[in-house]
Amino acid sequence: SDPYAVVTVTDGVHNGKTIGRTRTVMDTLSPEWTDVFVIDFYQPGVYTEITVEVFDDMFGKREDKRIGDAKFYISDVLDSAGNEKGEDLESGGGGFFHVGE
């Protein structure tokens, strides 16, 4: 696989807003990304759900294949030790998400 991830807001007034896209990591089933995306509209006390969708890049040969997604609330990550939280992808695997203040 050649995975990449798309980070999107999935509720509230910013529902559907794409925050960013990672680079494609070639030939791996265990990608690691350290991309930084700025969310400048977050307000404490307002639940903001973020979805990280992972795709297999088909490089234009056909539509990119969706591998899975993980959802989390920014406030839950900020309330976790080190502002980091692990989430499982719905189709297996998972990731750690870090939110800086």
DSSP file with accessible surface (Angstrom, degrees, kcal/mol):
  #  RESIDUE AA STRUCTURE BP1 BP2  ACC     N-H-->O    O-->H-N    N-H-->O    O-->H-N    TCO  KAPPA ALPHA  PHI   PSI    X-CA   Y-CA   Z-CA
    1    1 A S              0   0   59      0, 0.0    27,-2.5     0, 0.0    55,-0.1   0.000 360.0 360.0 360.0 157.7    0.0    0.0    0.0
    2    2 A D        -     0   0   27     25,-0.2    55,-2.9    24,-0.2    24,-0.2  -0.731 360.0-168.6-126.2  75.8    0.9    3.6   -0.5
    3    3 A P  E     +A   56   0A   3      0, 0.0    22,-2.8     0, 0.0     2,-0.3  -0.314  18.7 168.9 -78.6 152.4   -1.1    5.3    2.3
    4    4 A Y  E     -A   55   0A  19     51,-1.9    51,-2.8    20,-0.2     2,-0.4  -0.936  22.6-133.8-144.7 164.2   -1.8    8.9    3.1
    5    5 A A  E     -A   54   0A   1     -2,-0.3    17,-2.8    18,-0.2     2,-0.4  -0.945   5.0-155.2-126.1 146.4   -4.2   10.5    5.6
    6    6 A V  E     -AB  53  21A  24     47,-2.6    47,-2.7    -2,-0.4     2,-0.5  -0.985  11.6-151.3-118.7 129.4   -6.8   13.3    5.3
    7    7 A V  E     +AB  52  20A  17     13,-2.8    12,-3.1    -2,-0.4    13,-1.5  -0.901  24.1 170.1-106.1 123.8   -7.8   15.3    8.5
    8    8 A T  E     -AB  51  18A  20     43,-2.7    43,-3.2    -2,-0.5     2,-0.4  -0.975  37.4-119.7-136.3 145.8  -11.3   16.7    8.5
    9    9 A V  E     -A   50   0A   1      8,-2.6     7,-2.9    -2,-0.3    41,-0.2  -0.708  27.9-172.8 -79.7 132.1  -13.6   18.4   10.9
   10   10 A T        +     0   0   36     39,-2.5     2,-0.3    -2,-0.4    40,-0.1   0.088  56.0  27.0-123.3  26.2  -16.8   16.2   11.2
   11   11 A D  S >  S+     0   0   40     38,-0.4     3,-0.5     3,-0.0     5,-0.0  -0.981  88.3  33.1-165.1 173.7  -19.2   18.2   13.3
   12   12 A G  G >  S-     0   0   57     -2,-0.3     3,-1.8     1,-0.2    36,-0.1  -0.145 108.2 -34.4  73.7-164.9  -20.2   21.6   14.4
   13   13 A V  G 3  S+     0   0  142      1,-0.3    -1,-0.2     3,-0.0     0, 0.0   0.710 139.7  51.0 -68.0 -19.1  -20.0   24.9   12.4
   14   14 A H  G X  S+     0   0   66     -3,-0.5     3,-2.4     3,-0.1    -5,-0.3   0.185  78.0 152.2-102.4  16.0  -16.9   23.7   10.6
   15   15 A N  T <   +     0   0  105     -3,-1.8    -5,-0.2     1,-0.3     3,-0.1  -0.201  68.8  17.1 -50.2 128.3  -18.3   20.3    9.6
   16   16 A G  T 3  S+     0   0   48     -7,-2.9     2,-0.4     1,-0.3    -1,-0.3   0.299  86.7 140.3  91.4  -7.4  -16.6   19.1    6.4
   17   17 A K    <   -     0   0   94     -3,-2.4    -8,-2.6    -8,-0.2     2,-0.5  -0.534  48.7-136.9 -73.7 123.2  -13.7   21.5    6.6
   18   18 A T  E     -B    8   0A  86     -2,-0.4   -10,-0.3   -10,-0.2     3,-0.1  -0.703  17.7-172.2 -80.7 126.4  -10.5   19.7    5.5
   19   19 A I  E     -     0   0A  29    -12,-3.1     2,-0.3    -2,-0.5    19,-0.2   0.823  57.9 -49.3 -86.9 -37.3   -7.6   20.6    7.9
   20   20 A G  E     -B    7   0A  14    -13,-1.5   -13,-2.8    17,-0.1     2,-0.4  -0.986  40.8-119.5 176.9 173.9   -4.8   18.9    5.9
   21   21 A R  E     -B    6   0A 111     -2,-0.3   -15,-0.2   -15,-0.2     2,-0.1  -0.999  25.2-135.1-135.9 134.8   -3.4   15.9    4.0
   22   22 A T        -     0   0    7    -17,-2.8     2,-0.1    -2,-0.4    11,-0.0  -0.331  33.8 -92.4 -78.4 172.0   -0.3   14.0    4.8
   23   23 A R        -     0   0  137    -19,-0.1     2,-0.4     1,-0.1   -18,-0.2  -0.410  46.6 -99.1 -75.3 160.3    2.3   13.0    2.3
   24   24 A T        -     0   0   31    -20,-0.1     2,-0.6    -2,-0.1   -20,-0.2  -0.684  30.4-147.9 -80.9 132.4    2.0    9.5    0.7
   25   25 A V        -     0   0   26    -22,-2.8     3,-0.5    -2,-0.4     2,-0.2  -0.923  22.1-128.9-103.3 121.3    4.3    6.9    2.2
   26   26 A M        -     0   0  104     -2,-0.6   -24,-0.2     1,-0.2     0, 0.0  -0.454  69.2  -9.2 -78.4 139.8    5.3    4.4   -0.4
   27   27 A D  S    S+     0   0  135     -2,-0.2     2,-0.3     1,-0.1   -25,-0.2   0.850  97.3 116.3  49.9  55.4    5.1    0.6    0.0
   28   28 A T        -     0   0   36    -27,-2.5    -1,-0.1    -3,-0.5    -3,-0.1  -0.998  51.6-163.5-149.0 151.4    4.1    0.2    3.6
   29   29 A L  S    S+     0   0  144     -2,-0.3    -1,-0.1     1,-0.2   -27,-0.1   0.319  95.2  54.8-106.3   0.5    1.3   -1.0    5.8
   30   30 A S  S    S+     0   0   94     63,-0.1    -1,-0.2     2,-0.0    63,-0.0  -0.533  75.8 179.7-132.1  66.7    2.7    0.9    8.8
   31   31 A P        -     0   0   35      0, 0.0     2,-0.4     0, 0.0   -27,-0.1  -0.308  13.5-154.5 -69.9 152.4    3.1    4.5    7.8
   32   32 A E        -     0   0  158     63,-0.0     2,-0.4     2,-0.0    -2,-0.0  -0.997  12.9-177.6-127.4 126.2    4.4    7.1   10.2
   33   33 A W        +     0   0   65     -2,-0.4   -11,-0.0     2,-0.1   -29,-0.0  -0.953  19.9 179.4-122.1 144.6    3.4   10.8    9.8
   34   34 A T        +     0   0  129     -2,-0.4    -1,-0.1     2,-0.1    -2,-0.0  -0.003  33.5 149.1-127.7  27.3    4.6   13.7   11.9
   35   35 A D        -     0   0   64    -12,-0.1     2,-0.5     1,-0.1   -13,-0.1  -0.263  38.2-141.2 -63.2 148.7    2.7   16.4    9.9
   36   36 A V        -     0   0  130      2,-0.0     2,-0.4     0, 0.0    -1,-0.1  -0.953  17.0-173.4-115.1 127.7    1.5   19.5   11.8
   37   37 A F        -     0   0   64     -2,-0.5     2,-0.5   -17,-0.1   -17,-0.1  -0.978  18.5-135.3-122.1 134.6   -1.9   20.9   11.0
   38   38 A V        -     0   0  115     -2,-0.4     2,-0.6   -19,-0.2    -2,-0.0  -0.775  14.7-171.5 -93.2 126.1   -3.2   24.2   12.5
   39   39 A I    >   +     0   0   51     -2,-0.5     3,-0.6     1,-0.1   -20,-0.0  -0.902  11.2 172.0-114.5  96.5   -6.7   24.3   13.8
   40   40 A D  T 3   +     0   0  132     -2,-0.6    -1,-0.1     1,-0.2    -2,-0.0   0.388  67.0  61.5 -92.0   6.2   -7.2   28.0   14.6
   41   41 A F  T 3   +     0   0   28      2,-0.0    -1,-0.2   -27,-0.0     2,-0.1   0.365  68.9 127.0-112.8   4.7  -10.9   27.9   15.3
   42   42 A Y    <   -     0   0   55     -3,-0.6     5,-0.1     6,-0.0    -3,-0.0  -0.407  37.6-168.2 -67.3 136.1  -11.0   25.5   18.3
   43   43 A Q    >   -     0   0  123      3,-0.3     3,-2.1    -2,-0.1    -2,-0.0  -0.993  26.4-114.1-125.7 125.6  -12.7   26.9   21.4
   44   44 A P  T 3  S+     0   0  111      0, 0.0     3,-0.1     0, 0.0     0, 0.0  -0.264 103.5  27.0 -54.8 139.9  -12.5   25.2   24.8
   45   45 A G  T 3  S+     0   0   77      1,-0.2     2,-0.6     0, 0.0     0, 0.0   0.279  98.1 102.6  89.3 -12.1  -15.8   23.7   25.9
   46   46 A V  S <  S-     0   0   70     -3,-2.1     2,-0.4     2,-0.0    -3,-0.3  -0.929  75.5-128.1-105.8 118.7  -17.0   23.3   22.3
   47   47 A Y        -     0   0  154     -2,-0.6     2,-0.5    -3,-0.1    26,-0.0  -0.535  28.0-174.9 -68.8 121.2  -16.8   19.7   21.2
   48   48 A T        -     0   0   12     -2,-0.4    26,-2.3   -36,-0.1     2,-0.4  -0.962  10.0-154.5-121.0 110.0  -14.9   19.6   17.9
   49   49 A E  E     - C   0  73A  38     -2,-0.5   -39,-2.5    24,-0.2   -38,-0.4  -0.724   7.9-164.9 -88.6 134.2  -14.7   16.1   16.3
   50   50 A I  E     -AC   9  72A   3     22,-3.4    22,-2.2    -2,-0.4     2,-0.5  -0.945   3.1-158.0-116.9 137.2  -11.8   15.4   14.0
   51   51 A T  E     -AC   8  71A   5    -43,-3.2   -43,-2.7    -2,-0.4     2,-0.6  -0.965   2.3-161.1-115.7 132.0  -11.7   12.5   11.6
   52   52 A V  E     -AC   7  70A  15     18,-2.9    18,-1.7    -2,-0.5     2,-0.4  -0.960  13.7-168.4-110.2 110.3   -8.5   11.1   10.2
   53   53 A E  E     -AC   6  69A  51    -47,-2.7   -47,-2.6    -2,-0.6     2,-0.4  -0.870   7.2-151.0-101.3 134.4   -9.2    9.0    7.1
   54   54 A V  E     -AC   5  68A  12     14,-3.2    13,-3.1    -2,-0.4    14,-1.5  -0.892  16.8-177.3-108.1 133.6   -6.5    6.8    5.6
   55   55 A F  E     -AC   4  66A  34    -51,-2.8   -51,-1.9    -2,-0.4     2,-0.6  -0.905  29.2-123.9-125.9 155.9   -6.4    6.1    1.9
   56   56 A D  E     -AC   3  65A  21      9,-3.3     9,-1.5    -2,-0.3     2,-0.4  -0.898  35.2-127.6 -97.3 118.7   -4.2    4.0   -0.5
   57   57 A D        -     0   0   18    -55,-2.9   -55,-0.1    -2,-0.6     6,-0.1  -0.550  25.4-176.5 -72.7 120.1   -2.9    6.3   -3.2
   58   58 A M    >   -     0   0   24     -2,-0.4     3,-2.0     4,-0.2     4,-0.2   0.337  35.9-130.2 -98.0   3.1   -3.6    4.9   -6.6
   59   59 A F  T 3   -     0   0  101      1,-0.3     4,-0.1     2,-0.1    -2,-0.1   0.844  67.5 -54.2  51.7  41.4   -1.7    7.7   -8.4
   60   60 A G  T 3  S+     0   0   75      2,-0.4    -1,-0.3     1,-0.1     3,-0.1   0.410 113.0 111.8  81.3  -5.3   -4.6    8.5  -10.8
   61   61 A K  S <  S-     0   0  176     -3,-2.0     2,-0.3     1,-0.2    -2,-0.1   0.846  97.4 -29.1 -67.6 -35.0   -4.9    4.9  -12.1
   62   62 A R  S    S-     0   0  173     -4,-0.2    -2,-0.4     3,-0.0    -4,-0.2  -0.935  96.9 -47.3-162.7-178.2   -8.3    4.7  -10.4
   63   63 A E        -     0   0  175     -2,-0.3    -2,-0.0     1,-0.1     2,-0.0  -0.328  68.1-100.3 -63.8 138.7  -10.0    6.2   -7.3
   64   64 A D        -     0   0   41      1,-0.1     2,-0.5    -9,-0.0    -7,-0.2  -0.322  39.3-118.8 -59.7 140.5   -7.9    6.1   -4.2
   65   65 A K  E     -C   56   0A 134     -9,-1.5    -9,-3.3    -3,-0.1     2,-0.4  -0.707  18.8-129.4 -88.5 127.3   -9.0    3.2   -1.9
   66   66 A R  E     -C   55   0A  97     -2,-0.5   -11,-0.3   -11,-0.2     3,-0.1  -0.611  24.2-178.4 -75.6 126.3  -10.3    4.0    1.5
   67   67 A I  E     -     0   0A  54    -13,-3.1     2,-0.3    -2,-0.4   -12,-0.2   0.837  52.5 -71.3 -93.8 -40.8   -8.4    2.0    4.2
   68   68 A G  E     -C   54   0A   0    -14,-1.5   -14,-3.2    22,-0.1    -1,-0.4  -0.971  41.2-121.6 167.7-178.9  -10.2    3.2    7.3
   69   69 A D  E     -C   53   0A  16     -2,-0.3    21,-2.0   -16,-0.2     2,-0.3  -0.965   3.6-152.3-147.9 163.9  -10.7    6.1    9.7
   70   70 A A  E     -C   52   0A   3    -18,-1.7   -18,-2.9    -2,-0.3     2,-0.4  -0.989  14.1-157.3-135.7 141.7  -10.4    7.2   13.3
   71   71 A K  E     +C   51   0A  93     -2,-0.3     2,-0.3    17,-0.3   -20,-0.2  -0.935  18.0 160.2-121.2 144.7  -12.5    9.9   15.1
   72   72 A F  E     -C   50   0A  17    -22,-2.2   -22,-3.4    -2,-0.4     2,-0.4  -0.985  36.7-116.4-155.8 158.5  -11.7   11.9   18.2
   73   73 A Y  E >>  -C   49   0A  76     -2,-0.3     4,-1.6   -24,-0.2     3,-0.5  -0.848  21.9-135.1 -96.4 135.9  -12.6   15.1   20.0
   74   74 A I  H 3> S+     0   0    5    -26,-2.3     4,-2.6    -2,-0.4     3,-0.3   0.910 106.4  56.0 -55.3 -42.4   -9.9   17.7   20.3
   75   75 A S  H 3> S+     0   0   16      1,-0.2     4,-1.7     2,-0.2    -1,-0.2   0.863 103.1  54.6 -62.3 -34.7  -10.9   18.2   24.0
   76   76 A D  H <4 S+     0   0   64     -3,-0.5     4,-0.4     2,-0.2    -1,-0.2   0.885 110.1  46.7 -65.4 -37.3  -10.4   14.5   24.7
   77   77 A V  H >< S+     0   0    0     -4,-1.6     3,-1.3    -3,-0.3    -2,-0.2   0.932 111.1  51.2 -70.2 -42.5   -6.9   14.6   23.4
   78   78 A L  H 3< S+     0   0   31     -4,-2.6     5,-0.2     1,-0.3    -2,-0.2   0.826 109.2  52.1 -63.8 -29.3   -6.1   17.8   25.3
   79   79 A D  T 3< S+     0   0  135     -4,-1.7    -1,-0.3    -5,-0.2    -2,-0.2   0.555  95.5  91.5 -82.7  -8.4   -7.4   16.1   28.5
   80   80 A S  S X  S-     0   0   36     -3,-1.3     3,-2.4    -4,-0.4     5,-0.1  -0.518  95.7 -81.9 -85.9 156.9   -5.1   13.0   28.0
   81   81 A A  G >  S+     0   0   97      1,-0.3     3,-1.2     2,-0.2    -1,-0.1  -0.327 117.2   3.4 -57.4 127.8   -1.6   12.7   29.4
   82   82 A G  G 3  S-     0   0   61      1,-0.2    -1,-0.3    -4,-0.1    17,-0.1   0.631 118.4 -84.4  71.1  13.9    0.8   14.6   27.2
   83   83 A N  G <  S+     0   0   32     -3,-2.4    16,-2.5    -5,-0.2     2,-0.4   0.862 100.4 122.7  54.6  36.8   -2.0   15.8   25.0
   84   84 A E  E <   +D   98   0B  95     -3,-1.2     2,-0.4    14,-0.2    14,-0.2  -0.985  37.3 179.0-132.6 140.0   -1.8   12.5   23.1
   85   85 A K  E     -D   97   0B  61     12,-2.3    12,-2.7    -2,-0.4     2,-0.3  -1.000  20.6-136.0-143.6 137.8   -4.4    9.8   22.6
   86   86 A G  E     -D   96   0B  36     -2,-0.4     2,-0.3    10,-0.2    10,-0.2  -0.712  23.4-178.3 -91.5 142.9   -4.5    6.5   20.8
   87   87 A E  E     -D   95   0B  48      8,-2.7     8,-2.6    -2,-0.3     2,-0.3  -0.995  21.7-127.4-138.7 145.6   -7.4    5.6   18.5
   88   88 A D  E     -D   94   0B 133     -2,-0.3     6,-0.3     6,-0.2   -17,-0.3  -0.704  23.0-121.6 -90.1 142.5   -8.1    2.4   16.5
   89   89 A L    >   -     0   0   28      4,-1.8     3,-1.8    -2,-0.3   -19,-0.2  -0.597  25.3-121.1 -74.4 145.9   -8.9    2.6   12.8
   90   90 A E  T 3  S+     0   0  124    -21,-2.0    -1,-0.1     1,-0.3     3,-0.1   0.797 112.6  44.7 -60.4 -26.8  -12.3    1.0   12.1
   91   91 A S  T 3  S-     0   0   71      1,-0.4    -1,-0.3   -22,-0.2     2,-0.1   0.274 129.4 -74.7-102.8  11.3  -10.7   -1.5    9.8
   92   92 A G  S <  S+     0   0   43     -3,-1.8    -1,-0.4     1,-0.3     2,-0.1  -0.232  94.4  60.4 111.6 157.7   -7.7   -2.4   12.0
   93   93 A G        -     0   0   61     -2,-0.1    -4,-1.8    -3,-0.1     2,-0.3  -0.350  59.9-157.6  81.1-169.8   -4.5   -0.7   13.0
   94   94 A G  E     -D   88   0B  48     -6,-0.3     2,-0.3    -2,-0.1    -6,-0.2  -0.983   6.6-135.3 178.2-171.2   -4.5    2.6   14.7
   95   95 A G  E     -D   87   0B  27     -8,-2.6    -8,-2.7    -2,-0.3     2,-0.4  -0.984  16.9-115.2-161.3 167.7   -2.6    5.7   15.5
   96   96 A F  E     -D   86   0B 156     -2,-0.3     2,-0.4   -10,-0.2   -10,-0.2  -0.942  26.5-158.5-112.4 137.2   -1.6    8.2   18.1
   97   97 A F  E     -D   85   0B  34    -12,-2.7   -12,-2.3    -2,-0.4     2,-0.4  -0.954   3.2-164.2-120.7 132.2   -2.8   11.8   17.9
   98   98 A H  E     -D   84   0B 119     -2,-0.4     2,-0.5   -14,-0.2   -14,-0.2  -0.957   0.8-166.5-117.9 132.9   -1.1   14.7   19.5
   99   99 A V        -     0   0   28    -16,-2.5     2,-0.3    -2,-0.4    -2,-0.0  -0.983   7.0-156.4-121.0 125.1   -2.7   18.1   20.0
  100  100 A G              0   0   55     -2,-0.5   -22,-0.1     1,-0.0   -17,-0.0  -0.673 360.0 360.0 -95.2 152.3   -0.6   21.1   21.0
  101  101 A E              0   0  196     -2,-0.3    -1,-0.0   -23,-0.0     0, 0.0  -0.603 360.0 360.0 -94.4 360.0   -2.2   24.1   22.7
